[in-house]
Amino acid sequence: MGTLQLADLHTHELWIAAQQGHTEAFLAFFDHVDREGSACALAAARAETVSVLDVATDPTYTDASRAAMLTSGSRSCPSIPITSPDGRLMGIVSPTTASPRTASPPLSPTPCTRQPGRREPGSTGTTPRSSWTRSKICTPTPAPSPAAARRDDHARASG
C-alpha cells in the first residue's frame, strides 16, 4: 500500500496523485492534507523523512487520522519528501505496511551523479520522465550491510 502526494505550490497542501491498496474512506480523509496530524504532513513541514513505526501508538497522528490509517490497514508509514533541485517541496511518497515495524533501516545519502543536459554513455538522448525525475532527486537509501560493502570493495579492487 502507499500514496504519492503532490504539493500545491500556492496553498502548500498535499493531495493524493496516485495510490495503491487504500480504501475509499482513506482516500476521502487524506484527499487534501495540511501541515498537521500525520506523517506526511510532518514530513512536508520539516522537509525531511518521517518514519512512523506504529501508527496505533505514534503521537504524530491525530485521533481522526490514526483511525483513517488503521481502518485502511496501515500500521507503519515512512513519509519521504520529494524536493526540487532548489529545495522546494514537490510531494511526498508514503509506502505503508499492514504490520508495525520495530526499527527503520539505517539511511545513507545517495549522490546525484547525473547532470542536467548531459547524456550518459550509450544514451540515445531521450530520457524517460521517470528516469529524469530520479536523476534530479537525491533520496536516502538503506546503507549496505557490512558484508555487502566488503563484497563491493572486493569487486572494485579486482575489476
N, CA, C and O of each residue as an XYZ file, in Angstrom:
636
protein
N       0.850     -1.180      0.000
C       0.000      0.000      0.000
C       0.888      1.233      0.000
O       2.040      1.194      0.432
N       0.329      2.320     -0.492
C       1.085      3.547     -0.447
C       0.421      4.664     -1.228
O      -0.540      4.451     -1.967
N       0.962      5.864     -1.041
C       0.456      7.029     -1.753
C       1.602      7.878     -2.292
O       2.714      7.875     -1.764
N       1.294      8.595     -3.347
C       2.142      9.667     -3.852
C       1.289     10.921     -3.754
O       0.250     11.028     -4.405
N       1.728     11.859     -2.944
C       1.008     13.114     -2.789
C       1.848     14.220     -3.410
O       3.062     14.275     -3.213
N       1.202     15.090     -4.151
C       1.869     16.252     -4.724
C       1.532     17.476     -3.899
O       0.453     17.566     -3.314
N       2.462     18.417     -3.857
C       2.272     19.642     -3.081
C       1.707     20.740     -3.966
O       2.206     20.987     -5.064
N       0.670     21.390     -3.481
C       0.131     22.570     -4.150
C       1.081     23.719     -3.825
O       1.242     24.071     -2.657
N       1.699     24.297     -4.821
C       2.720     25.322     -4.597
C       2.153     26.611     -4.015
O       2.902     27.419     -3.466
N       0.834     26.819     -4.126
C       0.222     28.044     -3.599
C      -0.311     27.857     -2.183
O      -0.106     28.721     -1.331
N      -0.995     26.738     -1.918
C      -1.599     26.523     -0.599
C      -0.721     25.679      0.314
O      -0.953     25.630      1.522
N       0.283     25.017     -0.246
C       1.185     24.114      0.476
C       0.476     22.874      1.003
O       1.035     22.152      1.829
N      -0.747     22.612      0.540
C      -1.437     21.383      0.889
C      -0.911     20.244      0.020
O      -0.400     20.463     -1.078
N      -1.048     19.033      0.532
C      -0.719     17.834     -0.230
C      -2.021     17.230     -0.735
O      -3.033     17.244     -0.035
N      -1.991     16.696     -1.960
C      -3.160     15.995     -2.492
C      -2.701     14.693     -3.112
O      -1.604     14.612     -3.665
N      -3.539     13.675     -3.021
C      -3.174     12.344     -3.498
C      -3.228     12.307     -5.023
O      -4.286     12.499     -5.623
N      -2.079     12.059     -5.635
C      -1.980     11.961     -7.093
C      -2.040     10.503     -7.551
O      -2.511     10.212     -8.651
N      -1.562      9.591     -6.705
C      -1.581      8.159     -7.023
C      -1.603      7.387     -5.718
O      -1.091      7.848     -4.698
N      -2.202      6.203     -5.763
C      -2.267      5.373     -4.565
C      -2.358      3.909     -4.969
O      -2.700      3.579     -6.105
N      -2.050      3.052     -4.029
C      -2.177      1.614     -4.251
C      -2.674      0.980     -2.961
O      -2.025      1.098     -1.922
N      -3.825      0.306     -3.019
C      -4.281     -0.532     -1.923
C      -5.051      0.123     -0.803
O      -5.385     -0.561      0.164
N      -5.351      1.398     -0.871
C      -6.067      2.057      0.217
C      -7.573      2.075     -0.036
O      -8.030      1.975     -1.175
N      -8.328      2.205      1.050
C      -9.789      2.218      0.975
C     -10.298      3.580      0.515
O      -9.576      4.576      0.565
N     -11.547      3.608      0.067
C     -12.175      4.872     -0.327
C     -12.240      5.837      0.855
O     -12.053      7.041      0.683
N     -12.504      5.312      2.059
C     -12.557      6.173      3.246
C     -11.198      6.827      3.507
O     -11.127      8.006      3.854
N     -10.133      6.062      3.338
C      -8.781      6.601      3.498
C      -8.542      7.719      2.488
O      -8.070      8.800      2.841
N      -8.874      7.447      1.232
C      -8.642      8.431      0.170
C      -9.458      9.699      0.392
O      -8.978     10.801      0.124
N     -10.683      9.553      0.877
C     -11.513     10.732      1.155
C     -10.917     11.539      2.311
O     -10.878     12.768      2.253
N     -10.454     10.854      3.359
C      -9.905     11.559      4.521
C      -8.613     12.300      4.172
O      -8.435     13.456      4.556
N      -7.715     11.635      3.445
C      -6.412     12.226      3.134
C      -6.377     12.902      1.758
O      -5.295     13.169      1.234
N      -7.535     13.178      1.171
C      -7.597     13.809     -0.145
C      -6.767     15.081     -0.197
O      -6.023     15.292     -1.154
N      -6.882     15.925      0.811
C      -6.048     17.120      0.953
C      -5.518     17.151      2.376
O      -6.287     17.024      3.329
N      -4.213     17.318      2.526
C      -3.561     17.299      3.833
C      -2.852     18.625      4.037
O      -2.125     19.097      3.163
N      -3.077     19.231      5.228
C      -2.326     20.446      5.542
C      -1.067     20.052      6.321
O      -0.529     18.972      6.075
N      -0.587     20.859      7.225
C       0.711     20.619      7.870
C       0.624     19.996      9.262
O       1.565     20.135     10.043
N      -0.481     19.310      9.599
C      -0.602     18.722     10.936
C      -1.297     17.377     10.896
O      -2.116     17.120     10.013
N      -0.970     16.513     11.858
C      -1.761     15.334     12.131
C      -1.399     14.030     11.459
O      -2.098     13.035     11.648
N      -0.327     13.998     10.677
C       0.054     12.742     10.016
C       1.542     12.770      9.676
O       2.185     13.818      9.725
N       2.072     11.605      9.334
C       3.491     11.514      8.963
C       3.778     12.333      7.714
O       4.806     13.007      7.637
N       2.877     12.282      6.731
C       3.125     13.042      5.501
C       3.080     14.544      5.765
O       3.863     15.296      5.184
N       2.173     14.988      6.636
C       2.111     16.418      6.969
C       3.390     16.867      7.675
O       3.928     17.934      7.379
N       3.869     16.050      8.603
C       5.101     16.386      9.327
C       6.314     16.362      8.403
O       7.190     17.221      8.506
N       6.371     15.386      7.504
C       7.480     15.306      6.539
C       7.476     16.538      5.637
O       8.537     17.070      5.310
N       6.300     16.989      5.237
C       6.200     18.188      4.395
C       6.639     19.423      5.167
O       7.371     20.257      4.634
N       6.204     19.550      6.408
C       6.551     20.715      7.222
C       8.045     20.773      7.515
O       8.635     21.853      7.512
N       8.663     19.618      7.767
C      10.092     19.575      8.112
C      11.001     19.444      6.895
O      12.198     19.718      6.980
N      10.436     19.025      5.761
C      11.211     18.730      4.557
C      12.258     17.657      4.834
O      13.391     17.728      4.357
N      11.846     16.653      5.623
C      12.710     15.510      5.899
C      11.853     14.270      6.103
O      10.664     14.367      6.409
N      12.462     13.108      5.931
C      11.747     11.851      6.086
C      11.260     11.687      7.519
O      12.000     11.920      8.474
N      10.004     11.282      7.648
C       9.417     10.959      8.948
C       9.004      9.493      8.885
O       8.253      9.092      7.996
N       9.495      8.697      9.826
C       9.195      7.272      9.836
C       8.364      6.944     11.069
O       8.841      7.059     12.198
N       7.121      6.537     10.848
C       6.244      6.117     11.935
C       6.268      4.592     11.965
O       5.845      3.934     11.015
N       6.766      4.041     13.066
C       6.910      2.594     13.179
C       5.591      1.912     13.535
O       5.339      0.784     13.109
N       4.747      2.593     14.317
C       3.443      2.024     14.678
C       2.414      3.143     14.752
O       2.399      3.931     15.697
N       1.564      3.196     13.749
C       0.528      4.232     13.661
C      -0.366      4.202     14.897
O      -0.824      5.251     15.351
N      -0.622      3.012     15.447
C      -1.536      2.870     16.584
C      -1.066      3.622     17.825
O      -1.889      4.037     18.640
N       0.244      3.803     17.978
C       0.758      4.416     19.207
C       1.542      5.706     18.986
O       1.863      6.390     19.957
N       1.857      6.058     17.752
C       2.705      7.222     17.491
C       1.932      8.527     17.685
O       0.826      8.671     17.164
N       2.503      9.482     18.428
C       1.810     10.748     18.679
C       1.745     11.684     17.462
O       1.112     12.737     17.537
N       2.377     11.325     16.368
C       2.337     12.145     15.154
C       0.911     12.279     14.631
O       0.547     13.310     14.065
N       0.102     11.232     14.822
C      -1.249     11.200     14.260
C      -2.275     11.769     15.220
O      -2.191     11.551     16.429
N      -3.256     12.506     14.679
C      -4.433     12.899     15.445
C      -5.325     11.657     15.562
O      -5.113     10.667     14.862
N      -6.300     11.715     16.433
C      -7.201     10.565     16.577
C      -7.894     10.252     15.252
O      -8.021      9.085     14.879
N      -8.342     11.283     14.542
C      -9.059     11.077     13.277
C      -8.145     10.490     12.202
O      -8.546      9.566     11.494
N      -6.922     11.012     12.068
C      -6.024     10.482     11.031
C      -5.536      9.081     11.396
O      -5.337      8.249     10.511
N      -5.343      8.812     12.687
C      -4.963      7.464     13.135
C      -6.069      6.467     12.765
O      -5.787      5.381     12.258
N      -7.322      6.843     13.021
C      -8.449      5.956     12.698
C      -8.509      5.681     11.194
O      -8.755      4.547     10.783
N      -8.289      6.704     10.377
C      -8.303      6.520      8.914
C      -7.190      5.573      8.472
O      -7.409      4.716      7.616
N      -5.998      5.723      9.052
C      -4.876      4.847      8.713
C      -5.164      3.405      9.136
O      -4.983      2.479      8.345
N      -5.610      3.213     10.381
C      -5.825      1.861     10.888
C      -6.978      1.163     10.171
O      -6.903     -0.036      9.901
N      -8.043      1.903      9.859
C      -9.176      1.320      9.136
C      -8.755      0.863      7.744
O      -9.295     -0.106      7.210
N      -7.790      1.565      7.161
C      -7.284      1.197      5.834
C      -6.294      0.030      5.891
O      -5.903     -0.516      4.860
N      -5.893     -0.346      7.120
C      -4.959     -1.463      7.258
C      -3.500     -1.039      7.310
O      -2.612     -1.873      7.130
N      -3.236      0.237      7.552
C      -1.857      0.742      7.579
C      -1.375      0.869      9.020
O      -1.968      1.595      9.818
N      -0.285      0.150      9.352
C       0.260      0.216     10.707
C       1.610      0.920     10.789
O       1.973      1.414     11.857
N       2.360      0.980      9.695
C       3.609      1.745      9.713
C       3.673      2.593      8.453
O       3.108      2.246      7.416
N       4.375      3.714      8.570
C       4.368      4.646      7.444
C       5.609      5.534      7.437
O       5.701      6.466      8.236
N       6.559      5.260      6.552
C       7.604      6.259      6.314
C       7.079      7.252      5.269
O       6.510      6.845      4.257
N       7.267      8.528      5.511
C       6.867      9.556      4.546
C       8.124     10.278      4.091
O       8.853     10.860      4.894
N       8.361     10.228      2.785
C       9.625     10.693      2.212
C       9.360     11.881      1.293
O       8.651     11.739      0.297
N       9.918     13.051      1.609
C       9.689     14.218      0.755
C      10.414     14.113     -0.583
O      11.496     13.536     -0.688
N       9.787     14.685     -1.589
C      10.389     14.836     -2.918
C      10.586     16.336     -3.087
O       9.638     17.114     -2.983
N      11.818     16.730     -3.347
C      12.104     18.156     -3.479
C      12.706     18.471     -4.839
O      13.287     17.608     -5.497
N      12.555     19.719     -5.243
C      13.169     20.188     -6.480
C      14.648     20.445     -6.218
O      15.064     20.472     -5.059
N      15.451     20.635     -7.258
C      16.877     20.915     -7.043
C      17.117     22.146     -6.168
O      18.144     22.236     -5.495
N      16.172     23.098     -6.175
C      16.364     24.284     -5.335
C      15.722     24.142     -3.956
O      15.643     25.119     -3.211
N      15.259     22.927     -3.603
C      14.783     22.659     -2.260
C      13.288     22.809     -2.033
O      12.827     22.591     -0.913
N      12.510     23.171     -3.050
C      11.059     23.306     -2.871
C      10.414     21.935     -2.756
O      10.786     21.002     -3.467
N       9.443     21.820     -1.854
C       8.708     20.574     -1.707
C       7.832     20.359     -2.925
O       7.030     21.221     -3.282
N       7.987     19.201     -3.567
C       7.180     18.851     -4.729
C       6.120     17.808     -4.367
O       5.059     17.759     -4.989
N       6.404     16.979     -3.369
C       5.450     15.963     -2.972
C       6.012     15.064     -1.892
O       7.108     15.283     -1.376
N       5.227     14.039     -1.562
C       5.594     13.075     -0.524
C       5.249     11.672     -1.032
O       4.169     11.454     -1.582
N       6.164     10.734     -0.844
C       5.901      9.321     -1.114
C       5.771      8.641      0.243
O       6.642      8.775      1.103
N       4.660      7.900      0.426
C       4.416      7.226      1.707
C       4.015      5.769      1.488
O       2.827      5.470      1.367
N       4.990      4.859      1.437
C       4.643      3.440      1.393
C       4.224      3.002      2.798
O       4.889      3.349      3.774
N       3.148      2.257      2.909
C       2.684      1.818      4.222
C       2.674      0.295      4.285
O       2.616     -0.379      3.257
N       2.731     -0.239      5.503
C       2.670     -1.682      5.685
C       1.531     -2.030      6.634
O       1.079     -1.193      7.415
N       1.077     -3.268      6.556
C      -0.046     -3.716      7.370
C       0.367     -4.106      8.786
O      -0.494     -4.334      9.635
N       1.650     -4.184      9.048
C       2.098     -4.528     10.400
C       3.073     -3.467     10.886
O       3.767     -2.841     10.084
N       3.127     -3.263     12.205
C       4.075     -2.275     12.733
C       5.506     -2.738     12.507
O       5.778     -3.933     12.389
N       6.407     -1.779     12.449
C       7.831     -2.088     12.297
C       8.500     -1.905     13.645
O       8.016     -1.157     14.495
N       9.609     -2.590     13.834
C      10.336     -2.444     15.095
C      11.487     -1.465     14.971
O      11.922     -0.901     15.975
N      11.992     -1.250     13.767
C      13.086     -0.301     13.568
C      13.172      0.049     12.100
O      12.763     -0.725     11.235
N      13.707      1.219     11.832
C      13.936      1.642     10.452
C      15.338      1.238     10.038
O      16.241      1.219     10.874
N      15.547      0.911      8.749
C      16.907      0.601      8.312
C      17.760      1.865      8.366
O      17.240      2.967      8.188
N      19.062      1.719      8.609
C      19.923      2.906      8.580
C      19.922      3.510      7.175
O      19.850      2.785      6.183
N      20.002      4.824      7.097
C      19.979      5.501      5.804
C      21.314      6.147      5.512
O      21.988      6.646      6.414
N      21.689      6.133      4.253
C      22.870      6.862      3.819
C      22.487      7.639      2.570
O      21.638      7.179      1.806
N      23.078      8.789      2.341
C      22.687      9.592      1.188
C      23.081      8.931     -0.126
O      24.095      8.239     -0.215
N      22.256      9.160     -1.141
C      22.550      8.697     -2.484
C      23.014      9.903     -3.285
O      22.252     10.857     -3.448
N      24.241      9.888     -3.789
C      24.700     11.057     -4.540
C      23.987     11.183     -5.880
O      23.696     10.180     -6.532
N      23.711     12.406     -6.285
C      23.173     12.663     -7.618
C      24.368     12.768     -8.549
O      25.175     13.689     -8.426
N      24.486     11.829     -9.478
C      25.655     11.823    -10.338
C      25.372     12.355    -11.725
O      26.299     12.781    -12.414
N      24.096     12.344    -12.168
C      23.781     12.857    -13.496
C      23.638     14.359    -13.454
O      23.088     14.912    -12.502
N      24.119     15.003    -14.458
C      23.991     16.445    -14.586
C      22.878     16.753    -15.577
O      22.773     16.078    -16.601
N      22.034     17.765    -15.300
C      21.000     18.132    -16.270
C      21.623     18.448    -17.621
O      22.630     19.151    -17.698
N      21.026     17.930    -18.680
C      21.500     18.222    -20.029
C      22.650     17.352    -20.501
O      23.039     17.439    -21.666
N      23.204     16.517    -19.637
C      24.309     15.646    -20.045
C      23.788     14.256    -20.300
O      22.936     13.762    -19.561
N      24.289     13.619    -21.339
C      23.887     12.260    -21.673
C      24.812     11.265    -21.001
O      26.009     11.505    -20.840
N      24.230     10.152    -20.618
C      25.045      9.075    -20.082
C      25.618      8.284    -21.244
O      25.029      8.282    -22.325
N      26.762      7.602    -21.057
C      27.344      6.808    -22.136
C      26.322      5.819    -22.690
O      25.620      5.151    -21.930
N      26.243      5.729    -24.020
C      25.324      4.817    -24.671
C      23.900      5.327    -24.744
O      23.016      4.622    -25.231
N      23.658      6.551    -24.264
C      22.312      7.112    -24.262
C      21.902      7.536    -25.665
O      22.730      7.986    -26.457
N      20.618      7.387    -25.961
C      20.095      7.820    -27.265
C      19.724      9.294    -27.236
O      19.374      9.871    -28.266
N      19.799      9.904    -26.060
C      19.448     11.316    -25.949
C      18.027     11.521    -25.472
O      17.662     12.627    -25.072
N      17.216     10.471    -25.507
C      15.863     10.591    -24.976
C      15.823      9.879    -23.639
O      16.235      8.724    -23.531
N      15.334     10.558    -22.631
C      15.290     10.007    -21.295
C      13.852      9.935    -20.833
O      13.160     10.952    -20.851
N      13.369      8.758    -20.414
C      12.012      8.685    -19.891
C      11.851      9.619    -18.693
O      12.792      9.821    -17.925
N      10.667     10.179    -18.539
C      10.418     11.128    -17.455
C      10.752     10.534    -16.092
O      11.325     11.220    -15.245
N      10.401      9.267    -15.865
C      10.683      8.677    -14.557
C      12.186      8.647    -14.293
O      12.617      8.878    -13.164
N      12.978      8.369    -15.307
C      14.420      8.371    -15.150
C      14.926      9.787    -14.900
O      15.812      9.998    -14.072
N      14.362     10.753    -15.616
C      14.758     12.150    -15.420
C      14.471     12.590    -14.000
O      15.300     13.251    -13.375
N      13.295     12.226    -13.478
C      12.923     12.619    -12.126
C      13.877     12.003    -11.121
O      14.366     12.691    -10.225
N      14.148     10.699    -11.263
C      15.060     10.060    -10.316
C      16.444     10.683    -10.372
O      17.130     10.744     -9.352
N      16.868     11.146    -11.537
C      18.211     11.705    -11.639
C      18.307     13.065    -10.970
O      19.407     13.506    -10.640
N      17.190     13.739    -10.762
C      17.204     15.070    -10.174
C      16.994     15.054     -8.665
O      17.313     16.031     -7.988
N      16.465     13.962     -8.131
C      16.101     13.915     -6.726
C      17.025     12.961     -5.996
O      17.144     11.795     -6.373
N      17.675     13.448     -4.959
C      18.535     12.603     -4.140
C      17.746     12.204     -2.910
O      17.347     13.066     -2.127
N      17.514     10.926     -2.727
C      16.805     10.454     -1.552
C      17.675      9.464     -0.816
O      18.514      8.799     -1.424
N      17.483      9.356      0.509
C      18.279      8.384      1.252
C      17.942      6.964      0.823
O      16.805      6.666      0.457
N      18.927      6.107      0.870
C      18.720      4.694      0.580
C      19.295      3.895      1.732
O      20.185      4.375      2.434
N      18.795      2.667      1.940
C      19.352      1.867      3.026
C      20.860      1.681      2.851
O      21.345      1.427      1.749
N      21.575      1.810      3.944
C      23.022      1.591      3.914
C      23.282      0.108      3.672
O      22.537     -0.733      4.175
N      24.326     -0.231      2.910
C      24.616     -1.650      2.665
C      25.081     -2.320      3.949
O      25.655     -1.675      4.827
N      24.830     -3.609      4.046
C      25.315     -4.357      5.199
C      26.847     -4.390      5.122
O      27.415     -4.202      4.047
N      27.512     -4.627      6.253
C      28.978     -4.709      6.214
C      29.476     -5.764      5.226
O      30.483     -5.551      4.550
N      28.776     -6.903      5.137
C      29.199     -7.961      4.199
C      29.066     -7.486      2.758
O      29.952     -7.729      1.939
N      27.961     -6.809      2.444
C      27.761     -6.298      1.088
C      28.807     -5.241      0.755
O      29.312     -5.200     -0.367
N      29.133     -4.396      1.713
C      30.151     -3.363      1.483
C      31.508     -3.999      1.192
O      32.241     -3.530      0.321
N      31.844     -5.064      1.919
C      33.122     -5.755      1.663
C      33.123     -6.378      0.278
O      34.136     -6.315     -0.419
N      31.987     -6.994     -0.151
C      31.896     -7.575     -1.488
C      32.082     -6.490     -2.541
O      32.794     -6.693     -3.524
N      31.436     -5.320     -2.335
C      31.565     -4.223     -3.305
C      33.013     -3.737     -3.384
O      33.533     -3.495     -4.473
N      33.667     -3.594     -2.212
C      35.064     -3.152     -2.192
C      35.952     -4.170     -2.920
O      36.855     -3.790     -3.666
N      35.693     -5.458     -2.700
C      36.481     -6.514     -3.346
C      36.270     -6.468     -4.863
O      37.231     -6.601     -5.621
N      35.033     -6.282     -5.310
C      34.740     -6.238     -6.731
C      35.414     -5.040     -7.380
O      35.937     -5.160     -8.488
N      35.413     -3.882     -6.715
C      36.080     -2.692     -7.277
C      37.589     -2.903     -7.354
O      38.227     -2.485     -8.320
N      38.163     -3.551     -6.337
C      39.613     -3.759     -6.305
C      40.071     -4.750     -7.383
O      41.164     -4.611     -7.932
N      39.234     -5.746     -7.682
C      39.655     -6.743     -8.654
C      39.149     -6.448    -10.065
O      39.516     -7.149    -11.008
N      38.307     -5.416    -10.222
C      37.712     -5.148    -11.529
C      38.444     -4.132    -12.269
O      38.066     -3.794    -13.391
